[in-house]
């Protein structure tokens, strides 16, 4: 083992290449907190997380002021010891998004470092359950797109080998959502998946009403229909329909997923490594979901979720939303609509540091190197 000698905190701001809108917000900027950890042998691990436009500077300050200094002198491989120590150091701000996002940047850096030191790629180091994962396409289903554009995007995604497409729902009336979904279904056929996502935009009664209509077009799932805090409402929704109910991108602790699973309040877990606090808790959520016979279909961060999906046996889909190709030298490998994890040690992400330097808005260093 080798002790941590320095920690660098960065923030890179990445603009989406297309307009992204849903029922409650627009995704205008990916603030990307990054952590680079160097050990006494000179090995370096790089981790990251994200926001969708606000809070990035607060995450950087939390890392700088309260978390990064505690890493100096720690054994880099003691990840399961470091994670709770950091968690309880900032216990007054947990459970919360900013803390989980900050912890995720550190934890993913530690796993990257471990993977590089051992020479074992992350998908094998974390479990090695499979060698590829089916992709579905999200970038062509945003709420502002008109019906013709939705259909064209879906047809292009099918032609490229994707297994399905996600269509955002939450237009003012259910009839508008149905026209859009029906138009896509008519063109792609019955043997291709359509996922729907409401981004927590509905009340329980409206979610029940809409899912009864959505069921007619054979949707693969109904994602984030109600506010994520309301376990009981999701439980009642699950009981009202045969459509799978997907939750998880807006949950920030292991305990929240436990409550949903124990309450039969979801059918699909969409745990997000950047919001749950890193790879360490992500794997725990995935294995807990497996115990309940519930599949994992993670939200966003496809480059990092690719090896994690291939690490666990109950992963079903990987969401395709390209973003890091702006600041990496290699794109993920795709064959016949399936993503294949890198065999290189580390997270499987090759950063383009010259490109990153052009979008970095914060940089600080802790420790000696």
C-alpha positions as CSV (number, residue, x, y, z in Angstrom):
1,X,0.0,0.0,0.0
2,X,1.0,3.6,-0.5
3,X,-0.1,6.7,1.4
4,X,-1.7,9.7,-0.3
5,X,0.7,12.6,-0.7
6,X,-1.3,15.2,-2.7
7,X,-4.8,16.0,-3.8
8,X,-5.8,18.3,-6.6
9,X,-9.3,19.8,-6.9
10,X,-10.6,20.9,-10.3
11,X,-13.8,22.1,-11.8
12,X,-14.4,21.8,-15.5
13,X,-17.5,23.3,-17.0
14,X,-18.9,21.4,-20.0
15,X,-21.7,22.7,-22.3
16,X,-24.1,20.1,-23.7
17,X,-23.9,19.8,-27.5
18,X,-27.7,19.8,-27.9
19,X,-30.5,21.6,-26.1
20,X,-31.8,19.5,-23.1
21,X,-35.2,20.1,-21.5
22,X,-37.6,18.1,-19.4
23,X,-40.8,18.7,-17.4
24,X,-39.1,20.7,-14.7
25,X,-35.8,22.1,-15.9
26,X,-33.2,22.7,-18.6
27,X,-29.7,21.1,-18.5
28,X,-27.6,24.1,-19.6
29,X,-24.1,23.3,-18.2
30,X,-22.4,20.3,-16.7
31,X,-20.2,21.5,-13.8
32,X,-17.7,18.7,-13.3
33,X,-15.9,18.6,-10.0
34,X,-12.7,16.5,-10.4
35,X,-10.2,15.1,-7.9
36,X,-6.7,13.9,-8.7
37,X,-5.1,11.8,-6.0
38,X,-1.3,11.0,-6.0
39,X,0.2,8.4,-3.7
40,X,3.8,8.1,-2.4
41,X,4.8,5.8,-5.3
42,X,3.7,8.5,-7.9
43,X,0.6,6.7,-9.0
44,X,-2.4,9.0,-9.8
45,X,-6.1,8.4,-9.7
46,X,-8.6,10.8,-11.3
47,X,-12.3,10.9,-10.3
48,X,-15.2,13.2,-11.0
49,X,-18.9,13.9,-10.5
50,X,-21.3,16.5,-11.8
51,X,-24.0,19.1,-11.4
52,X,-26.5,20.2,-14.2
53,X,-25.6,23.9,-13.8
54,X,-25.6,25.0,-10.2
55,X,-23.7,24.2,-7.0
56,X,-20.4,23.3,-8.6
57,X,-18.5,26.0,-6.8
58,X,-20.0,24.9,-3.5
59,X,-18.9,21.3,-4.1
60,X,-15.3,22.6,-4.9
61,X,-15.3,24.6,-1.6
62,X,-16.5,21.6,0.4
63,X,-13.7,19.5,-1.2
64,X,-11.1,22.2,-0.6
65,X,-12.1,23.3,2.9
66,X,-13.2,20.0,4.6
67,X,-12.5,16.8,2.7
68,X,-9.3,17.0,0.6
69,X,-7.1,17.9,3.6
70,X,-8.2,14.7,5.4
71,X,-6.9,12.5,2.6
72,X,-3.3,13.5,3.0
73,X,-1.3,10.7,4.7
74,X,-4.2,8.1,4.4
75,X,-3.6,4.7,2.8
76,X,-5.1,5.1,-0.6
77,X,-6.3,1.5,-0.8
78,X,-8.4,1.7,2.4
79,X,-11.5,2.9,0.5
80,X,-14.1,1.4,2.8
81,X,-12.4,3.1,5.7
82,X,-11.9,6.5,4.0
83,X,-15.5,6.8,2.8
84,X,-17.3,6.7,6.2
85,X,-14.5,8.8,7.8
86,X,-15.2,11.6,5.2
87,X,-19.0,11.1,5.5
88,X,-19.0,11.6,9.2
89,X,-16.5,14.5,9.0
90,X,-19.2,16.5,7.2
91,X,-22.1,14.7,8.9
92,X,-24.0,18.0,9.5
93,X,-24.4,18.4,5.7
94,X,-25.5,14.8,5.0
95,X,-27.5,13.3,3.5
96,X,-27.5,15.9,0.7
97,X,-26.6,16.4,-2.9
98,X,-23.6,18.6,-2.4
99,X,-21.9,16.3,0.0
100,X,-22.7,13.2,-2.1
101,X,-21.4,14.8,-5.2
102,X,-18.1,15.8,-3.4
103,X,-17.7,12.3,-2.0
104,X,-18.3,10.8,-5.4
105,X,-15.4,12.8,-6.9
106,X,-13.0,11.5,-4.2
107,X,-14.3,7.9,-4.2
108,X,-14.1,7.5,-8.0
109,X,-10.5,8.8,-7.9
110,X,-9.6,6.3,-5.2
111,X,-11.1,3.4,-7.3
112,X,-9.2,4.7,-10.4
113,X,-6.0,4.7,-8.4
114,X,-6.6,1.2,-7.1
115,X,-7.4,-0.1,-10.6
116,X,-4.3,1.5,-12.1
117,X,-2.1,0.2,-9.3
118,X,-3.4,-3.4,-9.6
119,X,-3.5,-3.3,-13.4
120,X,-7.1,-4.6,-13.4
121,X,-9.8,-2.7,-15.3
122,X,-12.6,-1.4,-13.2
123,X,-15.4,-3.7,-14.5
124,X,-13.3,-6.7,-13.5
125,X,-12.0,-5.2,-10.2
126,X,-15.5,-4.4,-9.1
127,X,-17.1,-7.7,-10.0
128,X,-16.6,-8.8,-13.6
129,X,-20.2,-10.0,-14.2
130,X,-20.4,-9.3,-17.9
131,X,-18.5,-8.1,-20.9
132,X,-21.0,-5.7,-22.5
133,X,-24.3,-3.9,-21.8
134,X,-27.3,-2.9,-24.0
135,X,-27.6,0.8,-24.8
136,X,-30.7,3.0,-25.1
137,X,-30.7,6.5,-26.5
138,X,-31.8,9.6,-24.6
139,X,-30.3,12.5,-26.5
140,X,-33.2,12.6,-29.0
141,X,-36.2,12.6,-26.6
142,X,-36.1,16.0,-25.0
143,X,-39.5,17.7,-24.1
144,X,-39.0,20.7,-26.4
145,X,-38.6,18.5,-29.5
146,X,-41.6,18.4,-31.8
147,X,-43.3,15.1,-32.9
148,X,-41.4,14.9,-36.2
149,X,-38.1,15.3,-34.6
150,X,-38.8,12.7,-31.9
151,X,-39.7,10.2,-34.6
152,X,-36.7,10.9,-36.7
153,X,-34.3,10.7,-33.7
154,X,-35.9,7.4,-32.7
155,X,-35.6,5.9,-36.2
156,X,-31.9,7.0,-36.4
157,X,-31.2,5.4,-33.0
158,X,-32.8,2.1,-34.0
159,X,-30.8,2.1,-37.3
160,X,-27.6,2.6,-35.2
161,X,-28.4,-0.5,-33.2
162,X,-29.7,1.0,-29.9
163,X,-32.3,-1.1,-28.1
164,X,-34.6,1.7,-27.3
165,X,-35.1,5.5,-26.9
166,X,-36.2,7.6,-24.0
167,X,-39.0,10.2,-24.5
168,X,-39.5,12.9,-22.0
169,X,-43.1,13.3,-20.8
170,X,-44.9,16.1,-18.9
171,X,-46.7,18.2,-21.6
172,X,-49.6,20.1,-20.1
173,X,-52.2,17.5,-21.1
174,X,-51.9,13.7,-21.2
175,X,-53.2,13.8,-24.8
176,X,-50.1,15.7,-25.9
177,X,-47.8,13.1,-24.3
178,X,-49.8,10.3,-25.9
179,X,-49.6,11.9,-29.4
180,X,-45.8,12.0,-29.1
181,X,-45.4,8.5,-27.8
182,X,-47.9,7.0,-30.2
183,X,-46.1,8.6,-33.2
184,X,-42.8,7.1,-32.1
185,X,-44.3,3.7,-31.5
186,X,-46.0,3.6,-34.9
187,X,-42.7,4.2,-36.6
188,X,-40.3,2.0,-34.6
189,X,-42.7,-1.0,-34.3
190,X,-43.7,-3.1,-31.3
191,X,-40.4,-4.9,-30.8
192,X,-38.3,-1.8,-29.8
193,X,-38.3,-0.2,-26.4
194,X,-39.7,3.3,-25.5
195,X,-38.7,4.6,-22.0
196,X,-40.6,7.5,-20.5
197,X,-39.3,10.1,-18.0
198,X,-41.3,12.7,-16.1
199,X,-38.4,14.1,-14.0
200,X,-40.6,14.2,-10.9
201,X,-43.2,16.4,-12.6
202,X,-46.5,14.8,-11.5
203,X,-48.6,14.4,-8.5
204,X,-49.7,10.9,-7.6
205,X,-53.1,11.2,-9.1
206,X,-51.8,12.6,-12.4
207,X,-49.0,9.9,-12.5
208,X,-51.7,7.2,-12.1
209,X,-53.7,8.8,-14.8
210,X,-50.8,9.2,-17.3
211,X,-49.4,5.7,-16.8
212,X,-52.7,4.1,-17.6
213,X,-52.6,5.9,-20.9
214,X,-48.8,5.3,-21.5
215,X,-49.4,1.6,-21.0
216,X,-51.3,1.5,-24.3
217,X,-48.1,2.1,-26.2
218,X,-46.1,-0.6,-24.4
219,X,-43.5,1.6,-22.6
220,X,-40.5,0.0,-21.0
221,X,-40.7,2.0,-17.9
222,X,-42.1,5.2,-16.3
223,X,-39.2,7.1,-14.8
224,X,-39.3,9.6,-11.9
225,X,-43.0,10.1,-12.0
226,X,-43.3,11.8,-8.6
227,X,-41.0,13.7,-6.2
228,X,-38.3,11.3,-5.1
229,X,-39.0,11.9,-1.4
230,X,-42.4,10.4,-1.5
231,X,-41.9,6.6,-1.0
232,X,-45.6,6.0,-0.2
233,X,-46.8,7.7,-3.3
234,X,-44.5,5.5,-5.4
235,X,-45.7,2.4,-3.6
236,X,-49.3,3.2,-4.5
237,X,-48.3,3.9,-8.1
238,X,-46.5,0.6,-8.4
239,X,-49.5,-1.2,-7.1
240,X,-51.8,0.6,-9.7
241,X,-50.0,-0.5,-12.8
242,X,-48.0,-3.3,-14.6
243,X,-45.6,-0.7,-16.1
244,X,-42.2,-0.8,-14.4
245,X,-41.6,2.3,-12.2
246,X,-38.0,3.6,-12.3
247,X,-36.4,5.7,-9.6
248,X,-33.0,6.6,-8.3
249,X,-31.3,9.5,-10.0
250,X,-32.4,11.9,-7.3
251,X,-31.5,9.8,-4.3
252,X,-28.3,10.4,-2.4
253,X,-28.0,7.6,0.2
254,X,-28.1,3.9,0.6
255,X,-30.9,4.2,3.0
256,X,-33.2,5.9,0.5
257,X,-32.9,2.9,-1.8
258,X,-33.4,0.5,1.0
259,X,-36.7,2.2,1.9
260,X,-37.9,2.0,-1.8
261,X,-37.0,-1.6,-2.2
262,X,-38.4,-2.7,1.2
263,X,-41.7,-0.9,0.4
264,X,-42.1,-2.3,-3.1
265,X,-42.1,1.3,-4.4
266,X,-40.0,0.8,-7.5
267,X,-39.4,-1.8,-10.2
268,X,-36.1,-0.4,-11.6
269,X,-33.2,1.2,-9.7
270,X,-31.4,4.1,-11.5
271,X,-28.6,4.7,-9.0
272,X,-26.3,7.5,-10.2
273,X,-22.6,7.1,-9.2
274,X,-22.1,10.8,-9.2
275,X,-25.0,11.4,-6.8
276,X,-24.9,8.4,-4.5
277,X,-21.4,9.3,-3.3
278,X,-19.2,7.2,-5.6
279,X,-18.4,3.7,-6.7
280,X,-18.4,2.3,-3.1
281,X,-22.0,3.1,-2.3
282,X,-23.1,2.5,-5.9
283,X,-22.0,-1.2,-5.7
284,X,-23.8,-1.6,-2.4
285,X,-27.1,-0.2,-3.9
286,X,-26.7,-2.5,-7.0
287,X,-26.2,-5.6,-4.8
288,X,-29.0,-4.7,-2.6
289,X,-31.3,-4.3,-5.6
290,X,-30.1,-7.7,-6.8
291,X,-31.3,-9.2,-3.5
292,X,-34.8,-7.8,-4.2
293,X,-34.6,-9.2,-7.8
294,X,-34.7,-5.6,-9.2
295,X,-32.6,-4.5,-12.2
296,X,-30.1,-1.6,-12.3
297,X,-30.3,0.9,-15.1
298,X,-28.2,3.8,-14.0
299,X,-28.8,7.5,-14.8
300,X,-26.4,9.5,-17.0
301,X,-22.5,9.4,-16.7
302,X,-22.4,6.6,-19.3
303,X,-18.6,6.5,-19.4
304,X,-18.3,5.7,-15.7
305,X,-21.5,3.6,-15.5
306,X,-20.3,1.3,-18.4
307,X,-17.7,-0.6,-16.3
308,X,-20.0,-0.6,-13.3
309,X,-22.9,-2.1,-15.3
310,X,-20.5,-4.8,-16.4
311,X,-19.4,-5.4,-12.8
312,X,-22.8,-6.5,-11.5
313,X,-25.1,-9.2,-12.8
314,X,-28.5,-7.3,-12.5
315,X,-27.7,-4.4,-14.8
316,X,-30.1,-4.2,-17.8
317,X,-29.6,-1.0,-19.7
318,X,-27.0,1.8,-20.0
319,X,-28.2,5.3,-20.9
320,X,-26.4,6.9,-23.9
321,X,-25.9,10.6,-23.4
322,X,-22.5,11.6,-24.8
323,X,-20.8,14.4,-22.8
324,X,-17.2,13.5,-21.9
325,X,-16.2,13.1,-25.6
326,X,-15.5,16.9,-25.4
327,X,-12.6,16.3,-23.0
328,X,-11.4,12.7,-23.6
329,X,-9.2,11.1,-26.3
330,X,-11.3,7.9,-26.7
331,X,-15.0,7.3,-27.0
332,X,-16.7,4.3,-25.5
333,X,-16.6,1.2,-27.7
334,X,-20.0,0.2,-29.2
335,X,-20.8,-2.9,-31.2
336,X,-24.3,-3.9,-32.3
337,X,-25.9,-1.5,-29.9
338,X,-24.0,-2.7,-26.9
339,X,-21.3,-0.9,-25.0
340,X,-18.0,-2.7,-24.2
341,X,-15.9,-1.7,-21.3
342,X,-12.2,-0.8,-21.7
343,X,-9.6,-3.4,-20.8
344,X,-7.2,-0.7,-19.7
345,X,-6.6,-0.2,-15.9
346,X,-8.6,2.6,-14.3
347,X,-12.1,3.9,-14.9
348,X,-11.8,3.4,-18.6
349,X,-11.7,7.1,-19.3
350,X,-8.7,8.7,-21.1
351,X,-8.8,12.4,-20.3
352,X,-7.6,15.0,-22.8
353,X,-5.8,17.3,-20.5
354,X,-5.2,20.0,-23.1
355,X,-9.0,20.2,-23.8
356,X,-9.8,20.1,-20.1
357,X,-7.4,23.0,-19.4
358,X,-9.6,25.2,-21.7
359,X,-12.7,24.6,-19.6
360,X,-11.3,24.4,-16.1
361,X,-12.7,27.2,-13.9
362,X,-11.2,26.2,-10.5
363,X,-7.9,24.5,-9.5
364,X,-6.3,24.0,-6.1
365,X,-3.8,21.6,-4.6
366,X,-3.4,20.0,-1.2
367,X,-0.2,18.3,0.0
368,X,3.3,18.0,-1.3
369,X,3.3,16.9,-4.9
